[in-house]
Amino acid sequence: MSVQPTTPHDSAPLLAIVSSIMDFPAPGAASQEDYGRLLGQLGKLCPLRHFAMLGLTNAGLHWVYEHRLDEDFKQQLGREEPRLTEQLTRLDEHQGWCVQAVEHGEVQWLLACAAPEHLPTLRLLLECLAKRLHETQTGAQLAGQASPLMQRDPHWQQKIEKISRIMRLAHSLPQHALLSQLEAVLRQMLAVSDMLLIRLDSQRLEKLYPAQFSYGDDFIRALCHSTNGVERYEAGQYWYSLPLRQQQQYFAHLLINTAQPLETDDRLFLDFLRHQLTLLLELKRVRQQLDDIHSEESINQRLQQLRQTNLRLQKQLKQHQELERRLQFNALHDPLTQLPNRALLMNHLHHAMTRYRRYQTAGFTLIFIDVDHFKQVNDALGHGAGDQLLQELSRRLQSCIRQNDMVARLGGDEFVIYLDNSQQEEDVSPVLNRLVGRVSHPFRLQGNELSITVSLGVASVSEQTTDISELLHQADLAMYQAKRNGRSRIVTYSEACRDHTGSPEEKLTRALREGRIVPYFQPVIRLEDSRLTGLEVMARWITEEGELKDAFDFIPLAEQCGLIQELDRHILSRTCQQLKSWLPASGRSRFKIAINLSGKHLASREQVMQLVNIMEEEGVLPSYFIFEFNERELSRQNVDSLTSLHELRAKGIQISLDDFGTGFSSLNALFHFPVDYIKVDDSFTHRMLNSPKDLALIRAMRDICQDLDFTLVVEGIENQQQLQKLIDLGCTMGQGRHISPPLPGADITPLLGQAN
């Protein structure tokens, strides 16, 4: 604690008032005279307008004592604790209000009001009173009482009066002058030769009084103990060292020396002096803290910190709101076209059906749209061109509808338009005419001009419609009827649509039964030398008309109607049969076959064992296989899924995390699930040459896989530029139409000699 000159205060000495406060009894034992004396002492420095002690009981607010508070003010404070705290914190300091919390069973708050210029002094006095009230609760004291001997002996009473007169000068004299006065009194009363005041810490010794010592630092340190007094005879002098401490707060050491040892009563007097000095230093510390807190520099610094914190919180809140908005948008919209997805469409339709039934309003109509021969676009121009076509088509469809209508993408090349307040033909026909007209204009895709047609199925709600799923199914059946009629048609739903060749679910079931769902195989190569390392199985549907349909054309249908697990088992069985026919031709070559499965297989051990049994029955080793699971679907499985994955790996089957980067918890999946391969979703590959963010993600995944010992496979390589960029990045394995499109099993046999 450094020595600073004190500023002269009001004529009433602060120390004397604080000493009076420290004699205040417990609130329960205080009389009206005690309260009056307390107010009189406070008023000497801070003329009080209002004063109160507030407590809380089970019955609510309790006024332990109050002075000049009108009833309206007390009513405004309320009676319950949350309301009371809120009101107290709102009291205006600029009007002179000061609120001090108290640790006491009966009193919880001190409340006072004085002139605003007296607020720092009032706050100091209320802090001392709060500490005194706490002491009455715990039995502690800020400064010890004088010895009973001193209270009886007039000789010692005179000594105490001399010390007290000096202490009352504490706020009107500079500290160095005050200590000089004290030293002079001690020399007279106790024949003290020297009086020293120092502060010690582990690094240095600070000399508080006097400015120059005739004793060395090591000598002084040897006389001091951090908590206990020391008496020692050194260099012909009797030394007395007293640590000045209050609870856990250390202030300084008082050292005196005398030519003769002190008597017992003299030691008691020193103890009294130690308490008085401790009180003085404690008050100076509190006052300094208050001055620091209320200094203009400190206030400006805190205001700046609050502004910075406020700006940071506003930025974090904005980022959180933006993230929440994006997550909500992504959950309800198609990532490619940004159109509403099936979930948002179904929610919208449920509300529309509720309004239709409740208010008997005008109905609504659904238009089911499917692009004719969309697969040929993907085969001829690549999936990038197919995606571009779907994006442009979605924009044209949106330009055909009204404000309250909606366009949604169900998946693949299937779209649904909801027409609000449109049930009659005259309401629907204008929209259909616009659709046909705008779709008929050629599309420009990667420098090519392409014309397409669409098949449209129309279904309107009626009193016989039981639910939304039925209405959507009717529009779907009408669309399939349009395809059967030669495509590029518009068909309105009727019972004839049901009676033709069955629903899409029935067609898929029949195709499974007749073995028209077959595996195709896309090569996976080592990028640095184009060596074949494996094959990915891709399901194809050979329709009754002889058309070959991609997996994304019917896998969502299989999931929707509950056929996905049966379809997976069928493809696995056919793949095992194909593998057996390859093995004689492959020689000693080793390669892996990756097959994409639904996460529903992981729900129980029985379903996992069905997959293992298929391989055993066909007589092939499970170690040839990699089971791929979609990241988003895998994250929705329960705890049993983890056990199932470990069971598969125990059988020698490796695990691949497919479509990595499209879910919300991609990095968590790497640590949570036991995987061997990571497959980066092809959307990142398509965009990486034009998107630094997508390129950075692939680069980051390369590093993560190297550090965590995963094998990275990059999907969707569509051109030489993408391939070369991945080689430059040091990516290990890849696949895509530029390397090879999916091929039937017979076309794979010549390639097996290239396998490692």
N, C-alpha and C positions, 0 to 999 in steps of 0.2 A: 504494500500500500504506500504510494508516494505521498509526500507531505505537500499539500497545497494550501495557500492562504485561504481562510474562510471569509465570506462576504458578510459584513455586519447585517444582522437581522433586526426585526422589530424589538422594541424595548423589553418586552416579555421574553425571557430566555427560553429557547426551545427545550433545552435539556431539563430545566426545572419542570416544564409542563409534561414532558415525557415521563419524568420521575413520578409525577402525580398520577399519570395514567397507569403506570405500572403498579400503583397501590390500589387500583380500582378492584372492588371485591367481585365475586361471582355474581352474575345477574340475578340469580334466585335469592341471594343474600343482600343485595344492594338496597339501600333505602332511598327515599326521595331526596334526602340531603346528599347522598352519594352521587345521584344523577345530576342534581343541581350543581354540585361542586365540579363534576366532570364537564358539564356544559360551560361553566364559568371559565375553567382552564382553557378549553378549546376556543372559546370566544375571545380570549386575549390575543390570539394570533389570527384567528379566522372567525370573525363575527358570523354566527350561524343564523340562517334563515329557517332552516328545517333540520331535524335530526330524528333518527329512529333506529331501533333494533328490531329486526324481523326474524321470526322463527316459523317453522312448519310443524304441525302436529297431524295426527290422523284426521282431525276435524277440519284441517285446512290452514289458512294463514293465521299467524298469531303475532300480535303487536306486543312484544316484550316491553318496549318503551317507545313513546313518540312525543315529539316536541314541535308544536305549530304546524301540524299536518291537518288540512281540512278533510272532511268526509268524502268530498267528491274525488279528491286525489286517491284516497285509500280505496274507494270503490273501483276506480279505473285500474288499479293494480291487479284486481281479480283475487280469487281465493285458491286456485289450483296451481301446482308447481310449474307446469309448462307455460301457463299464461303469465304467471308472476315473473319467471325468468325472462320471458320475452319483453315484458313491460319494463323491467329494470334495465335491461341492456339498451333500451331505446331512450332512456333519460339523457337529455342533451347536456354534454359537458360545457358547451358554450354558455349555458345559463347557470353554471356553477355546480351542477349535480355531480356527486361522487358516490360510487357504489363499491363496497368492499366485501368480498366473501369471507366467512368466518368458519373455522373448524371448531364447532361447539355443538353440543347436543341440543341446547335450548335456542341458540341464536345462529342463524345461517347467513344473514346479511346485515351490514351496517349501511345506513342511507343518510347522507347529509348534503346540504346545499349552502354555499357561501358565494361571495363575489367571485367571478371567474378568475381574477388575478390572484386570489388566494388558493386556487385549486391545487397547485403542487404541494403547498404546506399542509392543506387539509388531507390530501391523499397520504402523506407521510404520517400524520397523526392517526388517521384511521387504520393504517397498517399496524402501528404500535398498539392501538386499542384491540385490533383483531388478534394480535399476538398475545396480548394480556388475557383476553377472554379464552384463548386456547390454553394458556397456562393454568387458568383456574379450572379448566376441564382436566388437565393432565397432572396438575400438581407441580409443574415446572415453573421457573422464573427466569426472566431475562438477566437480571442481576441479583446476586445473592443478598440476603439481608445482613445487616451488621451484627456482630457478635452481641449476645446478651450483656456481656461485660461492658461493652462500649455504651450500651443503652443505659446502664446504671451509673457509670463512673463519670462525674462532671469533667474530669481531666480529659478523658477520651472524647466526651461530647464536644469539647472545645477543638480537639484535633479534627473531628469529623466536620465541624462547622467551617474550619479553615479550608479543608478540601472541597466542601460543597460550594463555598464562595468562589473558589477557583473554577470549579466545573460550571458554575452558572455563567462564567465568562466565555464558555466554549464557542459560542456563536457570535461573539463580539470581538474576539482576539484572533489573530493568525495563530495557526496551530503551534508554530515554533515558539511564539511568545507565551502561549498557554503552558507549554511543557516547561519553559524556563521558570514561570511562576511556580509550577508544581515542584520543580527541583529545589527552588529556594525554600519552600515550605518543608520539604523532606530534610534538607540540610539542617534546618532549625529544629524540627521535631525529633528526628531519628539520628542526627549526626551523620547523615549520609555524605560520603566523599564524592561519589559519582552516580549519576542516573543515566542509563542508556535505554533507548528504545530501538529495537531492530526487527527486521522481518527476514525469516529464513525460508529458503526452498532448497531443493536438491542441487541447484546449480550455483546459487550465489547468496551472499549476505547483503541485505539492503539496510543502510544506516538511516533511520528515521530521525533520531535525535541523540546527541548533537551532530552537527555536520561533520566534525572531525573527531576521530577516536585516537587515544594514545595507546590502545590495545590492539593487537593483531587479530585478524579474522579467525585464525585457527584457535586462538585462545578463547575468543568469544563463543565459537561453535562448541567448544568442549564444555562450556558452562550451561548449554541449553539442551532441554529435552522437549520433544514435540508435544507431550501431553501432561507431564508432571513437573512440579516445582523442584528446583535444585538448590541445595545449600552446600557451599564448599569454601574451604580456606585455601586461598591461592595468593602468592606473592605478597604475603603480609597483610592481606585484606580478607574480610568475610564477605563472600559473594552470595546474593540471593537472586535467583532467576525464576520469573513467574510467566508461564505461557498464557497469553490472553486468548481464550477460546469461548465460543458460544455454540453449544451443541456441536455440529460438525464443522463450523466455520472457524478457521484460524486467522487471527488478525496480526499479532506481533508478540514479541518477548519484552518484558520489562526487567531490567537488570539494575541492581543497586549494590554498592559495596560500603562497608563501614569498618572502622578501626576496631570496634568491639562487637561481639556477637549480640544480636537482638534478643530481648526478652520475649516471653510467650505472648504478652499483650501486644508487643510491637509487631509480632508476626500476624496476629489477628488483624491489626490495623492494615498491614500490607495486603492481607486477603480482601479487606473492604476496598482498599484502593484498586486492587486488581479488578474487582467487579465494576467499579465506577469507570475505569478506563475501558473495560470491555464494552460497557454500555455506550460510552462516547464513540468508540470506533465503529460499533454496530450501527449507530444512528448516522454516522458520517457515510458508511458504506451504502445504507439504504438511500440516503439523500443523494449520493453520487449516482446511484443507479437510476433514481428518478430523474435527475438532471440529464443523464445520458439518454434516457428513454424519450424525454420530452424536448430534447434539443432539436433545433431546426434541421440539422444535418441528419440526425437519426430518423426523424419523421419523414424527411424526403427520401432517405434510403429505404425505409419500410414501404413508403408509397410506391417507389420504383419496383421493389420486389413484388408487391401486390399486383402492380400493373403487368409485370412480366409473367407472374403466375396466372393472372386472369387471361392474358393472351394465349399462354400455353394451354390452359384448360379449354378455352374457346376453340383453339386449333384441334385439340384432341377430340372434343365433342363433335366438331365438324367432320373430322376423319371417321369417327365412330358412326355418325349418322350416315355418311356417304357409304361406308362399308356395309352398314345394315341395309341401306337402300339397294346397293348392288347385289347383296346376297338374296334379298327378297325378290329383286327383279330376275336374277339368274334362276331362282327356284321356280319361277312362273313363266319364263320365256325361253324360247328356243335359242341356243347360243349362235347358230349360223345366221338365221334370218332376223333375230330379235323380235319375232312374232310371239304372241301368247302360245304357250304349249298346251298339252292335253289337260293338265291339272287346272290351269286358269280358265280354259274353255269350259270344262265341266262345272267349275264353281259358278261361272257366269250363267250357264244353262240352268243350273239348279235355281238360282234367283229368278231367272225368267219364267221357269215353270211355276214357281211359287206365286209370282204376281199373276200369271195367267189363271191359275186355279182360284186364287183368293178374290181377285177383282173382276174376273171374266173380261179382261182386256183383250184387245186384238192380239192374235197369236204371233208366232214367229216361224221362220223357215231355216233349215240347214241345207247348205250346198256342199256336197262332198266332191273334192277335186283330186284327180290323179293324172300325172303326166304320162302320156302315151310313149312307150318305147324309151323310157328314161335310161334304162340300162345301156342301151346302145350309145347314148351320149357319153357315159362313163367309160365304156370300152373303147370308143373311138378317140375321145379327146382327153380322157383322164378325169380323176375325181375332182381336181381343181376346177376344171371347166363345169363339171356337174354342180359343184357348190355355187359357182358363179351364176349358173342358170337358175338355181333355186332362189338365190338372193334377188335377182332381177325379177323373177316371176312373183315373188312376195311383194315387191314394190308395185308391180302392175295390179295385183289383186287388191292391194290397199287403196289404189286410186279409183277402184270401181265401187266402193261402198260408201255409205252415208255415215254421219257422225256417231250414231248409236249402234252401228253394226260392228262386227268383229271378224278379223281373219286370224286363224290359228293354224300352226303346223303340227300335225300329229306325229310325223316322223317320215324319213325317206322322202318320197315325192308326193306325199298325201297332205292336202290342205282341207280345212273346213271353214266355210263362211257362215256366220250367224247373221240373219237379217231380222232386225227388230221391227215389230209392228207390221209384219208382212206375212200374210197367210193366203191371200188371194193371188191368182195368176197375174192380174194386172200390177200387183206390187212387186212380184218376183221377176217378171219378164224383162223389165228395163235393166236390172242388174245382170241377168244372164246375157243379154245382148252386149252389154259393155265388156263383160268377161271375155266372151268369144272374140269380140272385135280387137281388144287390146292384146290378147294372147296370140292372135294371128300375125301380128307384126314380127318380123325376124328378130332374133337375139344375136348380139355380137359377143362371142366368147373367145377370148385369147386370139383375136385377129380373124376369127372365122365367123361367118354369118350362118345362123341356124334357125330353121322354122320348126315349131313344135305344134302339137295338138294336145288337148286335154279331154278327158272323159268326165262328165258331170252327173252326179246323182242328187236329186232334190227330194226332200221330205219335209212336210209341214206338220206342226203340232195340231192335235185334234182332241176332242173329248175322250176318245178311245185310247189316247197315248197314256201308258201307265207310268213311264219314267223316262228320264233323259237318255239313258243307255239304249233303250228301245228305239227312240227317235234317231239317234246317231247310227244305230245298226241299220235302220231302214234306209237312210241316206247312203250308207256304205253298200247295201245290196243294190240300190238303184244305180250307183256308179259302176258296179261290176256288170250289171245288165247292159249299161252303155258300152262297156268294153266288149261284151259278147256280141253286141249288135254291130260291131265293126269299128269301135273307138271313135273319137272326135264326135261324140254324141251327147245329148242331154236327155236323161230319163228321169221322170217323176215317179216316185215310189208307188207301187201297187202290189197286190197279192201275187201278180204274175212274176214279180222279181224273186219271190221266195220259191216258186214252183219250178224254176228252171233246172239248175244243176246243183243247188244247195248253196249254203252260205260259205264265206271264206274259211270259217273254222272247219266246216265239213270237208271242204276241198283239201285243207292242210292235213286233216286226219286221214283222208283217203290216200293222199300222197305218201304219208308215212307208212301206211299199211301196204301200199303197193311198191315201196322201195324207190320212190322217185325223189327222195331227199338224199343227195349224194355228197361225198366229200371231194372238194378240190384242194389243191395244195400250192401254196405260194412259197418259193424258195427264200431262205434267209441266208445271207452271205457274210463272210468276213470282209469288211470294206477294203482293207489294205491290199488284198490280193485276189478278191472276188471268189474265194473258196466257198463252196457250199457247206454250211454248218448245220442247217436244219430246215424244217418245213413247217409252215403254219396251216392248219386245217381250216377251210372256209366252206360252210355248207351252201349248197345250191339246190334249187327246186326246179325240177323238170315238170312243167305244167302239162296238162292234157293236150294243149295245143302245140306242145313241143318247145315252148319258150323257156329259156334258162333264167331264173330269177335269182338276184343277189340275196345274201343273207339279210341285209337290212330291210328288204322288202317283206319278209315274212317272220323274222325273229320277234319283232314287237307283237305280232299277232299270236305267235306261239306262247309268249309270256302272258298275254292278255287272256287267252283261253285255257291256260294251265297245261299246255303240251310241251313246254320248254324242256323239262327234265327227260321226258320220253324221247324228244328229238335229240338231246345231247347223248343219251345212251345209244341211240340208233347210229349217230355219226361216229361215236367211239368204236362201236362194233365194226362198222364198215371200214374204219381206219385201221383197226387191228388186222382185218382180213387183207387189206392192201399192203400193210407192212410185211406180212408173211410172204406175199408174192414178190416183194422187193429184195428180201434178205438174200436169196441165192445169187442175185445179180450184183449186190452191193459188195460182195467179198468181205474184206476186213474193214471196210469203211464204217465209221461211226457217225451218226447224225441224230438229231433230236427232232421229235414231232411235237409241236405245240398245238393244243386244242383248247378253244375258248369254251368255258362252261359257265352255267348259271350258278350264282352263289347259293341258291336254294339247295344244292347238293350237300352243302356243309352243315345243314341244319341238324343232322343226326348221324351217328356212326353207321346205322343201317344203310343210309343212302350212299355214304362214302364207300362202303363195302360192295355195294352193287356195281360201282365203277371198277373197283379192283377185280371183282369176280369176272367181269366181261373180259379183261385182259388175260386172266388166268384160263378162262374157258377157251379163248382163241389161241392160247399157247404162245403169247409174246411177253417179253420182259417189261415190267413197268418202268425200268430205268431208261427206256427209249422215250418216255413221254414227259412233256412239260404241260401242266394244267394251268391255264390262264384264267384269272378272275378279274373282272372289271373293278377298278379302284372304288368307284362310287357305290357299286352294289355291295362290294365286300365290306365297306365301312358301315353298312346298314345291318349286317348280320349280328347275331348275339354271341355270347361268350363261348358257346359250343363250337363256333366256327374255328376258333383258334385251336381247339383240340383236334378238330377234323384235319386242319392243315398239317399239324405235326404228325398225325396218323399217316397221311399221304406221303410225307417226306420219309417217314420210317420205312415205307414200302419201296423207296427208291425213286419216287416221282418228284420231280422238281416243280417249284411254284413260280409263276410269273405274275407280276402286277401289271395289268393291261390298262391302256388309255391313261397313263400316269400324267398328272398335271391338270386334269379336268375336274377333280373333286375339290372339297373344301378343306381336307386334312391330309394332303399328300405326304408331307414330311412325317407326320405322325404314323402313317401307314407303314413307312419304311422300318420304324422301330417296333411297331406293334405286331406286325404279321411276319411269319417266317418265310421270306421270299428269296429266290435265287436270281431272277431276271426282272428287270424294269423295262417296260416298253413305253417309250414316249409317244403320246398321242400324235396322230398324223397331222392334226391341225397346226401344231407348232412347226412341223417340217415345212408345210405349205407356206407359212408366213415368214419363216426365219430370214430369207434373203431381203425382205423389205421391212422387217420388224426387229429392231435391236433388242427389245424385251424378250421376244421368243428365242432369238439366238442366244441371249444371256442365260435363259432357262436351260437350254440344251447343254451349254457349256458348264453350267452349275451341276447339272445331273451327271455329266461325265466325271466331274471331280468327286461328287458324292459317291458314285458307284465305285470309283477307284479306291476311295478311302474306306468304304464299308464292304468291299469285296462282293459287289453285285455285278452282274453282266448287263450292260446297257444295250438295248435293241431299239433302233430308230425306225419307226414306221413311216409310210407315205412318201418314199423317195420317188419323185415323178419326173425328174430331168437330171441331166448331167451336172448342171450348176449346183443343185442341191447335193448330189453325191460327192462332188469334189469338195464342197464346203465342209461336209461331215468328215471327210478324210483329213482335211486340214485341221479340223478341231480335235482329231485323235479319237473319234468315236469308233467303237470296235465292230459292231454288227448292225446290219440294216436290211430292210426289205421295201419293196414298192414296185409299182408298175414299170418304172424305168429299168429295174433289174429283171423282173419277170412278173407277168400277171398270174393269177391263180390258174393252175393247170390240172387236167384230169390225171389220175394216177398213172395211166399208161405213158404219158408224156414226161413223167418224172424219172422213169427208169434210166434213160441215158445220162441223166445228170448225176446219178449216185456215185459214179466213179470219181467225181470231183470232190467228194466229201473227205474231210480229214480222217 
